[in-house]
Amino acid sequence: MKQLIIERLGQRGEGIARDGDRRVFIPYALPGEAVTAEVEGEQGRLVEIVAPSPERVAPICPHYAHCGGCAVQALAPAAYAEWKRGLVVAALRNAGLSLEVAPLVDAHGVGRRRVTFHARMERGQARVGFMAARSHEIVEIDACPLLVPELAGALPAGRAIAQILAGRGKPLDLVFTATLDGMDVDLRGPGALEEHETGALIKAAEAHDLARLSNHGRVVALRRAPFVQIGAARVPLPPGAFLQATEAGEAAIAARVLDATKNAKQVVDLFCGVGAFALRLAERARVSAYDSAADAVEAMFAGARNAMGLKPLDGAARDLFARPLMAQELAPFDAVVFDPPRAGALAQAKEIAQSKVRTAVAVSCSAQSFARDAAFLLSGGFSVSSVVPIDQFRHSPHVEIVAVFTRGDAQKRPKRGLLG
């Protein structure tokens, strides 16, 4: 047992202290606090807060500090916002970039519309919840205060589904999405289902009023086709398809994308998914859109067909990691928008840097891969107009980023931003 002083919060929201020449990471401890912790190597377990930080506030959830779903719930809002903004600043600095980062935008809205619960089986009984910090132990919870009201029934439904599959003994992930037509659920991990399991899952979908239940993207029960609203379009949601975590987050990101491209007549949307940006952009510009998920691209086109007044929207399924749009393919476009997965868009960023496109809008869920990709755009002659961190994963270390890059007279040009 050791008494330590917390110096700062790390990238995962853990308090960082010094034990001699070694750093120790202590979940749920805050900067400036004196704590007692059990220490093993670089990992510490908080035992007691000897002297609390003046920035410490009461957590909103009784499961906090045991459930690993939230990393930073006890930090006062202003200090929390500055820490989260600092994650972006640090990632840019580590990549050799000195860019101005705007204040954090709160985009929690009414809550998260997507959640993944984990299930583990013990002696034929399913335990469903979130994992504890740094552990595969399941913390069973009765409710999560971060979710939209439409997901209030997700945990009971998740327990019923997991119990049906408990005999398999396999760990499960249960991905719940709130849609216009009710809860959509995609199972990950069970493998091929037996006939009796399928029948039981269909009954569970009925009992819990699920719109749809799928297994690895294959529909098991379809009671109502689930749709989401994107701009003027109602979009059919493919099983397990990606959506921004909150509606407020999607709206905040889209507003900045639209503002940055307001003068563009022709826009390309890369890693478009189901069209969160493409469908909104098509209300005023011609749009081409590409994503590796063919079902997502088809859903976007289906949404476009039932929306009134859109300008031409074309595109195709394309693996932009293996086959990025080349610089010459980007030549017709006034602006490019790209929103890659966490790994970033290195190959595509290199092509954008070599293209003649005058405006590029980068949307990212990883500060590290964003900083790497941004460096290529800057080396290709772009300047940064803005870098805005957006918080739709409240109390977690995850942060969304929207950055606008311009070259030539596309917009007013601020400082370039490469560290010398």
Secondary structure, DSSP 8 states (H G I E B T S, - for coil): -EEEEEEEE-TTS-EEEEETTEEEEETT--TT-EEEEEEETTEEEEEEEEE--TTB---S-TTBTTBSS-S--SB-HHHHHHHHHHHHHHHHHHTTB-------EE--TT-BSEEEEEEEEETTEEEEEEEBTTS--EEE-S--TTB-GGGTTHHHHHHHHHHHTGGG---EEEEEEEETTEEEEEEES--S--HHHHHHHHHHHHHTT-SEEEETTEEEEESS--EEEETTEEEE--TT----S-HHHHHHHHHHHHHHTTT-SEEEEES-TTTTTHHHHTTTSEEEEEES-HHHHHHHHHHHHTSSS---EEEEE--TTTS---TTTTTT-SEEEE---TT--HHHHHHHHHS--SEEEEEES-HHHHHHHHHHHHHTT-EEEEEEEEESSTTSS--EEEEEEE-TTSS------B--
